[in-house]
Amino acid sequence: MLAFTTKPSQSLGSFSVRHALPIIAITLAGLWLRVLRLEFQPLWWDEGYSVFFATRDFATMLERTAIDIHPPLYYALLQVWMFFLGQGAIAARWFSVFIGVATIPLMYALARQLFPNTRVPLLATLLLALSPLHIYYSQEVRMYGLVTFLGLASVYLFIRLLDNLSLRGATLYILVTTAALYTQYYAAFVLAFEILVTLTIVFRSRSAALAHWPIGSLAHLLRAWLAIALLYLPWVIYAGPRLYDYVTRKVSHEAYAPLDPITFLAQHLAAFSVGHLTAWTWLAWGSAALVALVVFGVVGRGRAGEGETGRILHSHTPTLPYSNLPHTPILPYSTLLVSLYLIVPLALAYAVNLLYPFHPIRTERLLLLAAPAFYLLAARGIESLWNRRAILGAVPLLLTAMLAGASLYDFYKMPRYPDDDYRPLIADMQKLSQPGDNFLAIYPWQIGYLESYYQGAPLTVVEAPSDRWINNPAQMRREVDTLLEQQPRVWLPALQTLGRILEDSLDTYLRPRDYLVLDTWFGTTRLELFTRASDPPRAGQSIGPLDGWGVAPEPVAAGRDVLRVLLDWNVAPVNTNLSLRLLDAAGNLWAQDDRGIEKGRQRIGLAIPAGTPPGEYALRLRIYRFGLEQGSDEYALALVNVIAPAQPNIAAIARRVSADMGNGIELVGYELSDKPDRPGAPVAITLFWRAARLTTADWTATLRVQDASGKVVFESPLSPVYPRSRWKAGELVRDPQTFTLPGNLADGEYRIVIGHDSIRREIATIQVKGRPRYFGAPAPSHALSARVGDFARLVGYDVNVQPRRVTLILYWQALAPTQASYKVFAHIVDAGGEIRAQSDKVPGDGSNPTTTWAAGEYLSDLYEIPLPSDLQNVQIRIGMYDPATGARLPVFDATGQLVGDQVVLK
């Protein structure tokens, strides 16, 4: 006979601080794992939806979530969170981190209820803290971590109610369980599990045993479930019909086939074990180890006193230090209960899969709420093995931790959404956006991305009525025209997957009518910016493939206006691009737009970057074949007058700072690539200055590159291209600069510091990563020793002369670093000394410029040189020259004697 105690449950805080220390340590470790690289991955579509819903007003949020696959509580809580902490991606993710970390001690509390006097609570808590799947959703801006927390809390409170029914406990249980249902629909599976457990106790316990259960416990539970149903009923009435219609249409449209039970189970158990894998998918096989532990946790037997003996433990049982524990009538069924906690959600989700099949990538997230049961059973399996022999438990625990570590390496290091990363897209938008620009969002998640990432000029965000516009193109055209009448500029983020029906319709309508300012690709999204304006007058004469052209004659304000350019092509050259370039009198390039040539009339809006100095510029058109800008045709189109805007467009600066550099000059921002830089390679940086007052004095700043210790590894004066004496008060000045890193710079992170006199401001960091270097001498088929200048030696070559081609490999040894980037020439000359074929290039086809060469290293350089058909005996001449001046470097033989300016290869 089962004997139930009515002794009140003791507080979970009754165990000592010494016993709490492991839980605190595990929780802190779990916190560290959940904040590590929190900014690495971009928001993806579903996270964009989360931010979209959370940034709507409450009524709109309820209306939109009623036709979504998740109820609104998570979005409402996220809305409150973002109200206080901001709506950036990192701030939103901290909400998930907070929930995920709070789940760790809650797991311990539940495990301690179910498996007192054992190692299971600590083991289960550790497994959850290390769980790649739980860490994944403790960083994602979605509700799966919250419903897992609420589901775990519901089960914990449910078990305590079985032991000690109280009004406070029942109220908490009702509120928490209802909150779970308002967070994710699958939370109903947890409630179904609790009902099943209650029925199991009733039918498996004898009536005498039930007599010791608190009077009316079952009736009180029934009333609690009725209260939950009543609290949830308004949402069912409000959202049920619309949700059913939405799910039915979505399932029909997606057309997934139901998963077979083995595949369904294998996918979920693998996700519970190793999480979602990006690159190291072979780690999924390691899930077999955790599944084996789960199975052993269900069928294995530990020592007496683990709820497996069919009797209640008593407080004097001397097993582990945690002996002063609460006792519940569920204790004899702990393993069965946890098994049902795992099985019931899986079984019910599989039934849903049969009725409404929908299983996109990472669909296992929907059942994260059942993962705690998986870890409890795995911990139970480790405990059972440990009780047989310590090594039997320690080894699988260590292997589980190693498996989690490997999966987490994949999680932290591998980009998951490289083609859907909107961060660079939005950064480009910020450079060109103007107050009031229309942003035509085809999908709500695009609005969510803007809410989190965009910090530019305020936009007019328009959510496109996709279905209506697709079904009625004429209405689409009318409504778009109305938008452009109110504000002539419109951004179109055209996703090139998912059918792109509306995206193509909008592009087809806008492109022939409006000026295209931006047309560039970011992964799977094509970002376009159109502006509607009148055409400029056409020039009278034709040039090259142009029948005519027109350039807007009015002045253009830098950072505000676009220069309208009209091109009428008499023929569209095949495989060619055009390049519009805006140059000052000194030949400095200030604006450029490269794109493909379209048939007939082409309207281009050339954006004038913010901070471009006022003055007269030449607009030139270059036409070139793909990948071959050398030898292109170039035409002068017009002179353009650039003026300063009434107000500087500070919002167009991608990275803003506020650094007072003295003399009334402020550094307000910069542009710098995120890509790693190579030692010896040029680094382009654009600085943005603003003067507080007029001055006639020129002004020079310095740029330093410092390592982590503060040592200066590079320093150079910065003379603004636009003289300081011409700056006006309040004017934004764009200052493009290029500096070359030392060729022997070690890999690592370096700081960029801008200074003037004694003022120094660190503004950015750069990552330096060199190419592989080889210091072992090569073995060329033709060895020689010819020093070129003072920094390089040609140590040999391989050559293969064929009737129509020469294949040549040169082997160089760097003798010293150089700050000059030289080109190598390889000339094929005939018997009379005439050059008949040649190849001039930067070593490594541009990837290994001489500025990157380190003393002592060896480099090989390949040349493929086509030969004229009539060329017989050839001679190859090799040398180096400065492309800026054309001056060749002297060549010395092995004895140090000057032999000219080239090496002759036979």
Secondary structure, 3 states (H helix, E strand, C coil): CCCCCCCCCCCHHHCCHHHHHHHHHHHHHHHHHHHCCCCCCCCCHHHHHHHHHHCCCHHHHHHHHCCCCCCCHHHHHHHHHHHHHCCCHHHHHHHHHHHHHHHHHHHHHHHHHHCCCCCHHHHHHHHHHHCHHHHHHCCCCCCHHHHHHHHHHHHHHHHHHHHCCCHHHHHHHHHHHHHHHCCCHHHHHHHHHHHHHHHHHHHHCCHHHHHCCCCCHHHHHHHHHHHHHHHHHHHHHHHHHHHHHHHHHHHHHHCCCCCCHHHHHHHHHHHHHHCCCCCCHHHHHHHHHHHHHHHHHHHCCCCCCCCCCCCCCCCCCCCCCCCCCCCCCCHHHHHHHHHHHHHHHHHHHHHHHHHCCCCCCCHHHHHHHHHHHHHHHHHHHHHHHHHHCHHHHHHHHHHHHHHHHHHHHHHHHCCCCHHHCCHHHHHHHHHHCCCCCEEEECCHHHHHHHHHHCCCCCCEEEECCHHHHHHCHHHHHHHHHHHHHHCCEEEEEEECCCCCHHHHHHHHHHCCCCEEEEEEEECCEEEEEEECCCCCCCCCCCECCEEEEEECCCCEECCCCEEEEEEEECCCCCCEEEEEEEECCCCCEEEEEEEECCCCEEEEEEECCCCCCCEEEEEEEEEEECCEEEEEEEEEEEEEEEECCCCCCHHHCCEEEEEECCCCEEEEEEEECCCCECCCCEEEEEEEEEECCCCCCCCCEEEEEECCCCCEEEEEEECCCCCHHHCCCCCEEEEEEEEECCCCCCCEEEEEEEEECCEEEEEEEEEECCCCCECCCCCCCEEEEEEECCCEEEEEEEEEECCCEEEEEEEEEECCCCCCCCEEEEEEECCCCCEEEEEEECHHHHCCCHHHCCCCCEEEEEEEEECCCCCCCCEEEEEEECCCCCCECCEECCCCCEEECCEEEC
